[in-house]
């Protein structure tokens, strides 16, 4: 193989050339499907047109169309976004484990190029594939008569996995040893792939990191203060179609007797993005996702692959801070009553304000325990009844925030700086570098043979600087208290 000599790889549709950079090889912006533009908007990913000569894979592809994110400012109006970045170690090797990374971003934002995977590739001896895929209204839009509505991002990811099976050996990867890993919204999509028929056999292990409420409901204010109770993470196909029809009528995107879908495919992207927040729930009831993943996972109807789940100690601090509306001693009782109704006093007794530095921290602890820890533990139990399942909690309370200006701590997304490099961010201090290397070795071991290096389910590995061993997850997050409550 010549990848380590001149960084060229021959693919089915043409040859690409990557770059050797500081001990690793980087390929960026490789198309895995045709641009979903024009008549291909809201259609399954189509094959790539072959090219002649050598295509330079030096620059990342376009992010999926998205409004400016509150945390990094990424924005895009270009629907030509279906590309992958591949990172390999810079030393010769074949049959390396493959890690496919699905980024987070709430379903409306995110960009594979933000995640520099060199440490994962080199320290873990992995081939890392990071795709961009359709988001928001271009992913989860539904409309009467729209085949596949609500599942286009999921279909993109399946196309990525098929591309990996077909092409990854050229990069030194093993197509028979693929781990699908996602964080936050990316983890939600991994959960969907665990139940999607078309994903069967395309990956062999799964890592589900900081997933939000896959199985259950979310009481008011517990995702973010000020938000009402959230609907389930998955939408029936007919419900999503009705929402799409209502939005299109309200916006005047469909008029007269002309073909409605043809008219919708002509709406400017910038106008579509104004409603993207309404279309972040994948649809079930069609061919791509026949059943709600919540029901399928709870009943054991999922692909039998080993699963590694991870959470952070203080997931909800990120969202309480992001809300920009601090919880006060005066608002605390009202939030409790609106979130928990008849058992609000019980919650107040378990989480008295005197135990926390601020009311916002008290609310963040409640939200972490109820909206993150409890559903994550329930998901782990459902998986462990049928397949090898491992669980860990990132708990570095001095972790630097991924978002400038946010307070430090083991909040949502804080583990990412231990796994990836981010442009413009300083390196981690020595104790945290050691933790980052240890986490990489755990993830790489899981990708290699399905065992991260600690006992299976019921043992929750605590990931913190200078610490080894388990943590009492149930006690930390008061799962006994929350059990059986709405």
N, C-alpha and C positions, 0 to 999 in steps of 0.2 A: 504494500500500500504506500502511496506517495504523499499522504496528507502531511506527514511530519517533515517532508523534504521541501515541498513547494506550496503546501497548503491548498491544493486543488482537490476537489472531489467531483467525480462524475455522477450525476443524478439521472433519473429517468428522463427528465426534460432538458438537460443540458449540464454544463460544467460550471461550478462556482469556485471562486478563489477567496480564501480567507486571509487573516493576518496572524502572524506569530507575535504575541505580546507578553513579555514578562513571564515566561514559563507556561503559557497556555496558547491555544489557537482559538481565534474568534471568527465566526461566520455570522454575518448580520443581514437581515432583510431578505432572506430566501423565501420566494413565494411558495406556498403550499396549496393554494387554490387561486382561481382567477379572481380579479377584482370584482366585488359584488356591486357593480354600478349599473345604472340604467335599468334595463329589463331584468338584471340579475339581483337587484335589490329585493330583499325578502324572498330569496330562493335558496335552495341548498347550495353549498359551495361547489363550484364547477371546476373541472380540470384546468391545470396551468397550460398555457400555450408554450410549446417547446421554443428554445432559443438556440442560436448558433454562437460559436466562439466561447470565450470564457467570460462569465458574468462575475464582476467584482462584488463580493459580499462584505464590503467594508463598513457600510453605513446602515443603521437600523431602518426598518420600514416605518411607514406612517402609523402613529397611534390610531386606534379606532376613533371615529367621530365622537366627540365628547365636549361638553361645556368645560370651562376652566374649573379645575378641581380646587377645592378650598385649601388643600394641603400641599400641592406642588405646582399649580398653575398650568399643567399640561392642558392643551386644547387642540382640537383638530376638526376640520370640516371635510376631510378627504376620505371617501369610502373605500379607496384602494388601500386596504390595511391588512390583508390576510398573508402575513409573513411570519417566519420563525427566526430566532437567533439561536445558534448552536455554539456551545463552549466546550472545548475538550482539553485535557492535559496536553502539555507540549512534548511529551515523551511517547515513543512508539508503544502501541498496545492494541489489542483486539478483544472483542467480547466484553467490553466494559459495561457495567450497569448503566442504564439510562434513566434520567430523572426529567420528567416533563412538568414544568412549572406553570401553574395558572395564577396570574396575579389577582390581587384584590382591587378594591376601589368602589365598593357599593353597588356594582352593576352598571354604573354609568361612566366610570372613569377608570384609568389605569393604562400602563404602558410597559410592555415587556422590557424595553430598553433601559428602564430605570433600574433594573436589577442586574448588576454585574455579578455573574456567577463564577468568577475565576476561582474563588476560594473553595467553593463546593466542588468544582471540577478537579482542581489540583490536589487539595487536601483529601478529598473523598475518592479520588481516582474514578470520577464519573464523567459521562457525557450528559450535559445539561441542555435541554431544549426549552426555550421560552417563547411561546407564540403570542401574537396579538390576535384578537377575535372580536367579532361584532358585540357591541354593548348597547344597553338601554333600548331606545325605541327601534334601533336597527337589529336588535337581537330578539327582543321579547314582545314585539308588536304583534297584536292579533287583529283580525278583521274577518267578517263573514266571507267564506269562500277562499281564504288565504291558506293554502296547504302548508303545513308545518309551522303555522303561526305560533310565536312564543318560544321557539326552539332553535333559532338560527345560530346563536352563539354556541349552543350545545353541539349543533351539527358541525360548526367550524372546528370545535375541539376534537370531535371524532375524526374529521379530516386530518387534523394534525397527527393524531395517533395512527391513522392509516399511513400517513407520510413517514412517520417514524418506523413503522414496521417495514416499509418498502425501502427506505433510504439510509437508515441510521448506521448500518454496517459500514458504509463508506466513510463514516466519521470515527470508526473504531468502537461503535456501540453494539450491544447485543439486542436485536429486536425481540428476543424471547425473554428479556428481563427488563421490563419497563415499569417504573414507579410513577404514578400520577400524583402530583402534590399540588395543593392549593391552600391559600390563606384567605380568610375572611370570605369575600364573595367567590373567590377562586375555590375555597373549600366547599362552599355551597354547590358549585358545579361538580366537584369531585363526588359529592354525595349523590348528585343526579346520575353521574356516570356509573356509580355502583349499581344502579337499578335500570339503566337504559339498555334495551336489548342490543342496539347497534354498537355498544361499547364493549360487549362481551369479548374476551380474548385479546383486546387491544392493550390492556395493561395487566400487570401481574401483582402489584401491590399498590396501596393507596396511603397517602399522608394527608390528614384532614386537620388543618391548623386554624384555630380561632374561628370555628364555624359558628354562625349565629342561629340558634333556635330552629334546627332542622325539623324536629319532631313536633314541637308544640306551639303554643300561642305566646304572645308577649304582652303583658299588661301595660296599660298606659304609663308613659313616662319612663319605663325601664330600659328602653333603648336609648332615648335621649329625653331629658326633661322638656316638656312642652309638646311631645308627640303623643297622639292617642294610641290606643291598643292597635298593634300592627296585625295585618292579616297573615295567614300562613305564608310560608316562603314559596309555595307552589300555587299556581292558579289553574283552575279548570279551563280547558281550551275555550269553551263557550263563554265563560265569564270574561276572558281576555278579549275575545272577539267583540263582545258587547261594549267593553270599555273602548276598544279601538274605534268602533263605529260611532260612539258618542263623541269621542275627541275629534274625529275627522269631521263630523257634522258641525260641531261647535266652532271649529277653526275654519270651516268653509273650504276644506281640501277636496271634497267630493261634491260635484254639482251636476244637475241634469241627468240625462240617461246614459251618458258615456260610461265606459268601463271604469268602475270605481278603483280597482287596483292599479290600472294604468295611470289614472290621475294621481293616485298616492305615490307612485314611483317617480312622479315629476315634481313632487314637493321639495323645495330646497332643504338641504340638510340642516342649515341653521334654524329653520322653522321647526323641523322635526325635533331638534334637540331641546326646544322649549318645553316639551312634554315628556322628556326621557325618563324623569323620575317616576312616571306612572307605569313604566314598562321595564321592571327589573325582576319580575317573578317569572321563571320558566313555566311554560304551560304543560299540563299533562292531559291525557285523553286522546292523543294522536299516536302516530306510528313511532315517533322518536322517543316519547316518554309516555307510554300507555297508562301508567299508574302514578299517583302521587308518591314521590320518594318517601314522604313521611309515613304513609301507610305501608309501602313496600318494605322499608327498612325495619319498621316496628314488627312486621310479620315474618321477617327473615327471608324475604324474597329479594335477594341481591346476589351479585357475583361473589363467589367464595374466594376472595383474595385477602391476604393479611392486611390489617389496617393499623396505622399508628395515628392516634389522636393527640393533639396538643392544645393547651389553653395557656393564658397568662394569668398571673395572680390577681391582677386588677384590670381586667378587660375594659370595664365600663368607664374608667377614669378618662379615657380618650374622648368618649362621647359626651360625658358631662362637661368636660372642658370645651369641646367643640361647640356645644350649644350656645356658649357665650351668655348664658342666663343663669348666674350662680343660684344655687338653692340656698335659701335662708331659713333661719329658725321659724320665721312666720309662715313660709311656704311649705315647709317640711310636712306638717300635719295634713295640709290639703293634698299634696302629692300622694301621701300614704292612702288617704281616703279614696282618691280617684283611681289609684292603681289597684288597691287590694280590698276595698269595700268593707265587708263585715269582719275581716280579720286584720284590718289596719292597726288596731291597738296591739295585737299580738306581734306584728312586725315592729312596731315602735318599741315594744318591750325588749325585743331581741336586738334591736339596733338603736339604742338610746343615743341622742346627740352628744351626751357627755363623754362618750367613748371615742369621739372623733375630733380632729382638729377643727374641721369646718363642717357645716351641714352638707356641702357639696360632696365631701369625702364620705360622709355617712350614706348619702344617696348613691354614690358610685359603688359602695360596698353592697348595698341592697341589690342594685341593678346587676352587678357582677354575679352575685350568688343566684339570683332568680332567673335572669335572662340569659346568662352565659354558662355558669357552672352546672346548674341543674339539667338543662337540656343536653349539654355535652356529655354528662355522666349517663343520662338515659340513653343517648345514642351509643355510647361505649358498651353499655349493658346489652343493648339489642344486638350489636355486632358480635360481642363476645360469646353470645349464645350459639353462634354458628361458625365463627372463624377466629383465627388467631388475632388478638387485639392487644395493643399496647397503648399506654396513656402516660403523658408527661405534662408538667406545668412549668412554664418559664417564670422564674421568681426573682430575677435580679431587680431589687427595688431601687437601684441606682442606675438602671439602664437609661442611656441617653435617648431622648425622644427622636423618632424619625421626622417629626414635624417641627420646624423651627418655632420657638416661642412656647411650645407646650412643656409642661413640667415633666421632669424625669420620672421614671417608675416602670414597673412591670405591667404596663397598660397594653391595650390592643395595638398591634403592629410593632411593639417594642422589640420583639425577638428578631425582626427582619434584619436589623443592622448587625446581628450576630451570624447571619447566614449569607448575606449579600453585601457587596460594596455599593455605595451610592455616591454619585459624583458630587464633589464639594464638601463631603463630610469628613471630619478628621478620623484617624484610626482609633480603635478602642485601646484603653489602657491595659497593662499587662494582665491583671486578674480576669478582665473581661475577654481579652484575646484568648486566654486559656479556655474559658467557657465556650467561646465561639468555636474553637478547634474541637472541643469535646462534642459539642452539638453536631458539628459537621461529621465527625466520626460515627456518632449514633445514627444519623440519617443515612450515611453511606453504608453502614453495616445493614441497616434495614433494607436499603435498595439492593444490596448484594444478595442477601439470603433470607430476608424477612424477619430478622431478629435484631433490634436496636442495641441489645446488650444489657438489658435488665429484665427482671421477671415480667411475665405477661399481666393481663388484666387483674385488677384488685391491688396491684402495686403501682402507685403513681410516682414516677421519677421526678424529683425536684431538680430543676436546672437553675443553679445559682452559683456565683463565683465561690470557689473554695469548698463547695459542698458536694457530697455524693450520697446517694441513697434516696429513699422514698419519703413521701409526705402524706399526712392524713388529710386527703382531699375532702372527704365527707365532713370532717370536723371543721376544717378551715372555712368551708363554704356553707356550713349549716344545712347540709342536704337532708338530714333527718327532719328538721323543722319544715323545710319546703316540700317534702314528700306529700303527695296527695292533695296539695292546694291547687286551686285553679291557676 
